[in-house]
Amino acid sequence: MSTPLVGQAVDRVDGRLKVTGAATYAAEFSINNLVHGVAVLSTVTKGHINTINTTLTKKAPGVIDVLTYKNAMQLHFPQGSDPGQGKFAEKDLLPLQSDRIFYDGQFVAVVIAETLEQAQHGASLLQISYDKQEPQFDLHKNMDKAYKPAKGLGGSEVQVKRGDAEQAMQSAAVKVEATYSTPVYHHNAMEPHATIATWEGDKLMVYDATQSVAGSQGLLSQFLSMPKEKVRVISYYIGGGFGSKGFQWPNTVVAAMAAKLVNRPVKLALTRQQVFTTGGRRSQTIQNVALGADASGKLTAIKHASTVETSFVEEFVETAGVATSMLYACPNVDVSHSLVRLNKGTPCPMRAPGEAPGTVSLEIAMDELAYKLNMDPVQLRLINYTDIEPQKNKPFSLKNLKACYQQGADAIGWSSRNPQPRSMREGKYLVGYGMATATYPANRSKSSAKAILYADGHAEFMCATQDIGTGTYTIMTQLAAETLNLPVDKVKVKLGDSDFPQGANSGGSQVTASVGPAIRAAAIGALGKVIEIAIADKSSPLYKHPKENVILKDGKLVLINDNSRGESYTEILGRNNKPQVEAQATTNVSTRETQEANPASGNGGDASQKESEQNPAVQLDQAVDRKKYSFHSFGAHFVKVLVDPELGKVYIDKVVGVMDIGKVMNQKTATNQIMGGQIFAIGMALMEGSEYDPNRGRIVTHDLANYLVPVHGDMGDFTVKFIDQPDTIISPIGSRGIGEIGITGMAAAVVNAVYHATGIRVRDLPVSPEKLLAGLPA
């Protein structure tokens, strides 16, 4: 097998399981003696529980018990889990521990019954009365209560200044200033949150829909004050998460509490409606952006002030200005964030948290500045291009954004458009073109993996990361198979089990860049052990040859200077009565990258340059001082829209995205991810937004009949291109994350295209027909 596997459009290895229904999701495990729990949520927005009358519920057929704050086991506040792992969504509100109500849809009880239908019926009979209090739930009406948070998620900076933006703005030759707003968005992953919990003595087994099996394990052990080793979390398949399953929500630990209460396994699966209040959301944002430039278009000042909402039980900052401080060259920048606490469920990360809503305002403002300068929007971005991350004053590890602009513009026919707004038509439709820049951090974190190479020629790999639907199983299989020179069908990758070596959580677009090097290092470690066996075996043609002179070629271990002398894994292991060899590797990314395992050493150390040249799949981590670089991915979106002037309806006609994300591991899954992000952003731009009752603060659009998301009929033609140049500074596999960059900038590109088509600048998303009709001629 000499053809490289990495980079090819390999079909998903789990595809057949999924389309045939054989892939087992969290709520689908068959557990003996299983009972069902149904969550009962608060119907008031703020107050206290006055009474809970369980009499009728407990008399209902099949009902076993009712879990409330009155009989729930005591929980303990988590002190945080390992860096980069899971986080509980409501640190100041442990579930079912008090009578206080902070938001509509808060957990107040769980009815447990023999069947789901019996639990649902029992829940309908539960009688709860409340002492209501006056809530605050409207961001606009509570702006006077805003405060400045010190830090964002993970300790990120949320108040950033360089130079004197105020003074530079006053003296700028050309200025643009406007307020942009985005509504509350909900994730609406295909699979709602679900958990099965079962106790075996003092050990807890949890089947959970989570983006971090290791993080969930750590949190549960802290909630329940038990050793982490006695908690096991399984999440083999996840039906999407988009960040909502990155935080742990009450359903997970409540399922464990319910199972302990009735001493039987309990399944607790949230309904679609329940996920809208107790499964996370993206914060509403109000963003004021001011750009100052000289007459040539060179930015001299940027001010980006964001006011966002959080809950009363957690401080979460939607860092809308995070990209503003680094995307363009500008000496004077002021980025600030303010928080308003509201009686709503806690917001949480949602695909590109911060960058997704933040690039809406920044990239629309850049478009407005281009029109004010009478300049091509692409040219304006080129004038302000930088290869140095301006806030940190560090070079980017790899940046090909100029090529993204050029290829995207060529693909959509940018130069042939008439740049004047409302100047182009196709039949009755107004035609518009828009573009925007995409960016997202390139993250990598510590991960471990285990490899087992069997004498029959197949291999298994294990890592406690998870595949949330992005294709991780497939990519890791490709990487392992290429490293070992095995066919794909001879490699089995196992994920989604906290008992495996700990891997990265599925957030921050980090799994491939984090887990990939660990998988590869484990493979090389196992291969090194086979080499050690061979060179100690008198019957082997490799006997007594130095380890560094043995390389892998065409499925065999051969001598570097005589490829005719060698043999396969199966021959070496079989002859030496070794059914298998194992190796485990940890890639601990720190300030200075450490070199990883290689076949010559078996468990780590340096490899010769000659070996690396002979085995391009076995490149080592460079000894790079990561403090010298800034790591980001980049891209460009170009959009063509058609607007019906009679209906105000926007149609997506054509989308082109060109991405610089390092090495593309799989053309098919990478294209899927970028298209998915673009479609996500089209929803942001044109239709999505959660509505709340203005009198009571209760969500009213809590299903997919009323919360509108894009469907196939809303989409036009998509073209996705990649620069596909490895970034070997961030990792030896050269890949950067791809799950989130596709959404960044895309909503702005759509809005900019609508402006070009209509001459109407909408700054309050979504761009609804009503907003366009108000400005279109009768």
N, C-alpha and C positions, 0 to 999 in steps of 0.2 A: 504494500500500500504506500505508494510514493506521492500521490496527489494530496496536497494539503487539505485538511478538513475545515480548519478554522477560516472563516470568511465565506464559506460556501452556503448556499441556500438549502441547508439540510432540513428536511421535514421534521416537525416536532416529534420527539421520541414518545411523548405522552399523548399525541394527537388521537390515535385510535382509541385509547382508553377513554378519552373525554367524549368523543363523538358517539361512542357506543354505550355511554353511561356507566362504564366500569371504573372510572376514577372516583374514589371515595372522598367526599367532602366532609366537613366537620360534623354536620347533622346526619350523616348517612351511615355511620358505623352501626353494625348490628351487635348490640350488647345484651347479654342475658339479664332478665329481670328489670329491664329499663322502664322507667316511668317518665312522665312528661311534666315540665313546668311551663306555666304561662305567666309572663310578667304583667303586673298591674301597675300602671303609671299614673302619676298625679294628674289631676284635671284642673289644678289651679297653678298660677304662675309664681306666687310667693305666699308663704304663711307657715302654718303648723298643722299637723294631723291632730284632729280633735279626738275622734274615735274610729276604731276599726272593728266592725262587727262581722265575725267570721261564722256565725251560727248557721245561716242558710247555706253558705259555701260548704262547710264541713258535713252537712247532711246530704249534700248532692251526691248522686251515684258516682262511684269511682274515686272521689276525692280522698286523698291520703292525709294531707296537712296543708297548712298555709304558713308561709314564711313571711314574717314582718320584723320590724325593728324590735318588737317585744320579745321574740323568741330566737332571734338570730344570734349565732355565735359571735363573740367579740373579735373584731378585726384590729390589726395593728398598722399604723401608718408606715407605708414603705419609705425607706431612707434612700431610695434610688437604687437602680441595678447597675450592672456593668456599663461602662461608657459605650454609647452607640446602641444600646439595647432598649427594651421596651420601657414605656412610661405610662403610669396610671393617669387617666384623663382628668380626675377630680381630686386633687391632693387634699383639699379641705372638706371633702364630703365622702367619707367611706360609706358604701352602700348599706342601707338598712341598719344604720347604727343610731339614728335619732328620728325625731318627729318633724324636723325642719324641712321645709320645701323651698327650694331656690329657683326652680324653673318648671314650666309646663313639661310633662312627660318624664319626670324624675321617677326612678324606681321607688315604689312604696310597698310592694308585696309580690310574692310568687305563689301561685296556686299549683299544687302538685297532685297529679291524678294518674290513674292507670293508663288512660289514653289521652291524646291531644284534645279530642272533642270534649271529653269530660273535664279536662283542666280549663278549657275555654268557657264551658258552661259554668263551672264553679267560679271562675273569675268574674263572670257577668253578675253573679249573685253577691259579690263582696260589697259591703256597705261601708263607705268611708266618708266621714265628715271632716271639714277643714275650718280652721280659723284663718280667714284670708287677710292678707296685708296688701298695701298698695305697692305694686311692682314698678320697676323702671325697665322698659324694654325697647324704647325707641332711641336709636343712636342720635338722630338729629336733635331730639328734644332734651338730650342729656349731655350735650357737648361741654356744658359748664362744669361737669364733673370729671373731665378728662385729666389724666396725670401722665407724667413721663416715666415709663418703666426703665429700670437700670440696664437690663439685659434681655435678650430674646432666648429662644429655645437653644439649649446647649451652651448657654453663656455667650451667644453671638452679640456683636455690637449693634445697637439700634439707634444710637445718637452719634452721627458721624459728621465731623467738620474738617475741612482743610481750606486754607486761605480765608478770605473775607468775602463770602458770597453776597452779603447785603450791599457792601460798598461796590463790588463789581457789577451787581445788578443795576444799581443806580446809574452807573456810567456806561452801561452797555449801549451800543449803537442800535441794536435790534433786540426787541424783547417779546416774549410770549409768556403769558401767565393765565392759567385757567384751573378750575376745579373739576376733577374727574371722580366718578363714584362707581363702585361695583356693589352688587347686592350680596346677600347671603347665598352661597352655593352649597349644595349637598352632593356627596360623593356618588351615591346610588350605584355602588358596585353590584354586579349581577347577583352575587351571593350575599344575602343579609347576614348579619352577625349571628353566630350560633356556637353553642358549647355543649359537649357531653362531659359530665364529670362522674367519676366512679372511685370509691375508696376501697382499698384492699388492706384492711388493718390500719396501720398508720401511714400508708402510702397513698398518694393521690395521682390518678391518671386523668388527664384532661385532653379531650379532642376539641381543638379550638380553631376558629377562623382567625388567624393572627398573622401579622407581618413580622413577628419575631418570636419563634418558639423559645429561644433562650431567654429573651426578655420576659415573656409570660411566665416561664418557670421561676425566674428570680423574683418577680413581683408576687406570685402566689405564695412562694415560700415565706416572704416577708409578711404578707397579709395574715397568714395563718400561723406564723411563728414556728415554722418547721424547717428542717434541713433541706436545702435545695435538692440534694440527692434523692430525697423521698418524693419529689414532684417530677412527673414526666408529662411533657406537652407534645402532642402529635398534631401536625398540620401538613399532611401530605399534599393536598391540593387546596388552593384558595381561589374562589371565584371573583378575583379582583379585590382591591383594597383602596388604591389611590391615596393612601395615607390614613384612611379611617380605621384600619386595623393595625396601624402602627402604635397607636395608644391602646392601652387595655381599658375596656369599658366595664361597667358593673356586671354585665351578664356573665362574664367569665368566673369571677370569684363568687357571685351569687349562686351559680350552678353548683359550685363546690360546697357552699353552705347548705343548699337544699339537699344535696346528696348525703351530706353528713346528718342532716335532720331526720331524713326518712330511712337512712341506712340502705339505700338502693341507688343504682346509677340514675342520674337525672339528665334529660335533654332539655335545654332551654334555648329555643330558637326565636329570635326577634322577628316580628312581622315587618314588612316594608314601612308601614306607618310608624312603628316604634323606633326604627333606625333613625328617622328624621329628628328625634329629640334626644336619643341616648346613644348615638353612634357617630357624633362629630359632624362638623360642617366647616366651610370656609367663612371667615369673618367678613362682615360688611366693611367696606372701606370708603373713606372720604379723603381724597388726595389733592392737595394743592401743589401744582408744579409750575415753576417759573424758570425759563431759560433765557439767558442773555448771551448775545454773540456780537462779534464785530461784523463789519460790512461784508467780509469774505465768507462768513458762516462759521468762523472758528468760535467755539463755545468759550465764553469768559466767565460764566456763572451758571450754576444749577442750584435751585432750591426745591426740595421735595419733602413736604410735610404731610404725614399720613395720620389720620385718626381712625382707629380700628376698635372693635369691640372684643371684650372677653367676658367670662362669666364671673359670678361671685365666689366660685369654688376653685378657680384655677386662673393663673395669669398666663395666657398664651398670646404672643404678639405675632400678628400677620405682618411680617417685615417687608412691607411693600416697597420700601426704598432701598432694599439691599443691593439691587443691580445698578442703581443710579450712581452709586459711589465708585463703580469700577468699569463701567461699560465704555465710556467715552473720555477722551483726553480733555480735561478741564481743570484749571488751577484753583478754582474757588467753588466749593461744594458744601452744601448744608443739607443733610438728611436727618429728619427727626421723625419720631413715632410717639403718638399719644394713645392711651388706652382709656376706654370707658367701660365700666363694669355694668352688665345688664342681667336681668333675670331671664336668661336663656341658657340652654345647654352649652357646654364648653366647646369653643371652636378648636380645631386641631389641624395638623398638616393636611393639605389637599394638593395633589399633584403640583409640584413646584411652588410650595408655600412661600409667599413673599414675591418671588419673581413673576408668577402668573398674573396677579392683579397689578403688581408694580410696573411691569412692562406695558400694561395697557395704557397707563397715564404717560409714562416716559416716551413711549414710541408714538403715541398720538401727538404729544407735544412736539416731538421732533418733526413730525409731518407738518404740523401747523407752522413751525419755524421755517421749514423749507419753502412752504407757499409764501410766507411773508418775505422771504429773501428772493423769491422767484427763482428757486434753485431745485434741481432734481433731488428728491429725497435720498436717493442712493449716494449722490455726490456729497450731500451734507454729511452723511455718515462716514464717507471716505475722508473728508476733510478733518474729521474729529476721531479718526482711527488711531489706535495706539497698540503697540506691542508690549508696553509696560503697564502693569496693573497700577493705575494712578494712586490709589489710596495706600497701597503697601509699597509702592515704588519697586516692584519686582517684575522681572520678565515672566510672561506666561510660558508654561512648559512647552506649549505648542499652540499656535494660533494661525488658522488659515481662513479667517473671516472674509478677507478681500476676495478670495476665490469663490466663497459662498455667494457673495453679492453678484459677482460676474456671471457665474453659472446659472443662478436663479433668474437674473434679468434676461439672459439669453433664452432660457427655456420658456419663459412666459411671453416673450416679445415686448419687453418693457420699453425699448427705444422706439417702437412703432406707435405707441399710444400718443394721443393728444393730451398734454399735461393739464390743460385747462379743465376745471370742474364743469360737469354737466355738458360736455362737448361731444360725447360719443354715444351712439345709439346702434342697436341691432334690432330692427323692426320696431316694436313698441317699447322695447326695454332700454333703459338708461344703462350705460356700460361704465364700469369703474375699475381701476387698477390701484392696488395698494401694496405696501411692503413694510416690513419691520425686521429688526434684529432679534435673534434668539440667543439666550445665554443661560447657562446653569453651571454651578460649581461641579468640578470633577472630584468626587470624594473617594477615599479608600480607607478602610479600617482593618484592624486585626482580625484574622480569620484562621481557622485550623481545618484540616481535612485528613481523612484516613484513606489509604489505598490498600487493597488486597489483590494481589496478582496470583491467579490460580494456575495449577499445572496443566489444566486442560485448555489454557489459552484465553480465558476470559478474565475480566477484572471488575472489581466493585470499588466504588468510592462513596464515602459517607461524610456529610457535613450538616451541622445544625443551623443551616440557613433554610430558606423556603422559596418555592416558586409560586408567586402570586398571580401567575398567568402570563408572565412576560417571556417565558422560554428558557428559564434558568436550567431546567433539566437538560434541555437540548444543547445549550451552549457549553455546559460543563462536560457533557458527554463528548462533544466534538473536541474540546480541548484535551481531555484525558485520552481519547482514542488517538489523536494526532501525536501526543507526547509519547505514547507507548507503541505507536505504529500498529494499532489494531483497528479492525473494522468497527464501525459504530455499533453494530449488533453484538459485539463481543464485550461491550462496556455497559455497566449498570451503575447509574448514579442514584444514590439514596439521599433524600433531603427531608426536612420537616419533622425531625425527631430530636428533642432536647437531649437525649442520651448520646447523640453523636458529638464529635468534636465541635466546639462552638464556632459558628460562622456569623457573618454580618446580618443585621436586620435589613428588611426590604424597605428601605427609606433612603432618601438622599441620592438615589441613582448610584448606589455603591456596590451592589452585590457582585456584578461581573468583575469589576476592578479589584475587589477585595477577596472574593472566594476563588476566582480563577487562578491567581498565583499560588494559592494554597493547594488547590487540586493538582496543579502542575508540579509543585514541589513534592507532594506526596507520591505522585506517579514516578518522579525521578528518584525519589528515595527507595521505592520498591524495586525499581530497575537496578539501582546500585547494589541492592542486596543480592539480586540474581547474578550480577557480575562477580561479586565476592565469592559466591558459590562456584561459579564457572572457573575462576582463575585458581581455585584450590582443588579442582577436580582433575585428576591425571588423565581422564578420558576426554576432556574437553580440548578442542583446538585453541582455546584461550588460556590454557593452563600456564601459570607462572608469568603471564604477561602483566605489565603494570596496568592498574585499573584505568589510568588516564589514557591508555592506548586502545581502550575498548569503546566503540561507539555503536549506536543503533542505526541500522540501515535496512530498508525493505523487510521489516519484520524480524530481523535477526540481529544478534549482538555479534559484531565483527571487529577485526583488528583495523585500526585506523589506516595503516599502511598496506594492508592486504585484505580487501573486502571478501576474498574467496574463503578466508578462514573465519568461520563463525558458526553459530547455531541458534535455534529459536529458544524462547523461554521454556516451552513445553519439553524440549529435549533436555535442557539443563535441569529443570525441576524434577522431571520424571526420573531421570537417571539417578538423581540423588535422593529419591524418595521424599521429596518435599511437596506436600499437597498445595502449599501456598506460602507466599511471603507477604509481610505487612510492613507498612511504613506510615508514620503520621508526621505531618509538617504543620508548622505555624508560621505565617508571614506576619510579623509584628511591625507594622508601619510606624515609624517614629521619626524623629528629626532627621536621622540618617538611615537610609535604606540598608538593610542587611542582605548579604548574598544568600541564596537559598541552596537547597539540596541539588546535587547533580549526580549522574550515574557513577562517576569516578569515586565519589566519597561514600555514597550510600545514605548519608544522613545530613550532609551539608558541607560547606566549605567552598573554596575557590575551584573553579574549573579553568582549564587552559583555553586561551583564545582559539587555538586550533580546534578544540572540541566544539566550541560555540559555532565556528564556521561550518563544521561538518553537520551540526544538528541545529538548524535554525529554530526548531520547535523547543529547544532547550536553552534559550537565552536566559541569562541570569539577571537578577535585579542589579541595576547599576548602583555603584556606591555614590549616591547623589545626596547632597545636602539639600533636603526639601525646603529648608527655610529660605533658600535663594529664589524659589519659584512660586508663582501663583498658578493654581490649577483650575481651569474652566473649560467648558465646551462652548462652542459658538455655532451660529447658523443664521440663515436668512429665509424668511417667508415672503412669497409673492402670491397675490390673490387677484383673481378677476371675478367680479360680481355682475349680476344683472338685477336691475331694480324695476319692478312694475310700478310706474308712476301713478296708476289708478288705485292700486291696492296698498302701496307701500311695502310690498313683499320683496325681500332680498333673496336672491338665488345665488348659491355658490356655483360658479361656472368652471373655474379652474384654480387649482392650488399647486404651487411648486415650493418644495422645501429642500434646501441644500444644507447639510449638516457636517460640521467638523467635530467628530466625536472620537478621534483616535482610530484605532484599528476596529473595523467592523467584524464582529465575531460570526454573525450569521446574517446574510443579506435579507433573508425573508423575515426573521423575527425583528431585525432592526427596522426594516420598512414598516412592519406592523406597529411598532412602538411610536415611530414618528407620526404616522397617519393617525394613530389613536390619540396622540396629544393634540394634533391639529383639529381633529373632530371635536375633542373636548373643548378646545378654545372657540370653535365655531358656536358651540352651545353657549359658552360664556358671552360671546359677542351678540348673538341674535335672539336667544330665547330663554336661557336659564335664569332663575332667580326665585328664591323662596319668599312666600308672602305670609305675613303674620296678621292676625286680627288686631286692628288698631286700638281696640278697646280693652282686650284681655291679654294680648301678647301671646296667644296660642297660635301655633303654626296651622295654616289652613291648606297649604299645597303639599300634603304629606303622602303623596303617592305618584306613580308615573302617569296617571291620567291627568294630573294637574301640574306637576313639575315637568316641564317640557325639556326633552333632551333630543339631540339630533338623531335622525333615522336615515336609512339608506336613501330614501327619496329626497332628502335635503342636500345630498352631496353631489358634487360634480366630478371632474377628472382630477386625479391626484398624481403628481410626479414627485418622487422622493429620490434625492441624490446624496451621495456621501463623498467627502474628500478622501477618506480611507487612508490616512497616513498615521502609522502607529506613534503613540506618545510613550516612548520607552522611559521617560523620566518618571511618570507616575507609576508605572508597573512594567514588568518584563513582558506581559502579554500585549501591552500597548493600547489597551482599550479604556475608554472613559464611559461614564454612565450615559444612558440614552432614554431612560423611562420618562423623564420630565422635561427635557429641553424642547420637545415638540410642541408643548403648550405655550411656552414663553414667547411673547411677541406676536403670536398668531392672532389673538383677538384684536390687537391693535391693527394688524395688517388688514383684517376684514373691515374694521371701522374706517380706516383710511381709504379703502376701496369704495366704501359707501359714500364717503365725502366726495371722492373724485367723480362718482357717478351722479350724485345729486346736488352737490354744493352745500349740503346740510351737514354740519359738524355735530354729531351726537357725543356728548361727554359723560352721559349717565347710562350705563349699560343696564339691560340689553337694548340693542337697537331694534325697537319694536315697530311694527307698521304705524301705530298711532303717532310715534315721535316723528316719523318721516312724513306722514300725511299732513301733519301740522305745518310743515315747511314747504311742501311741494305745491306748485301752482294748481289751482282747481281745474 
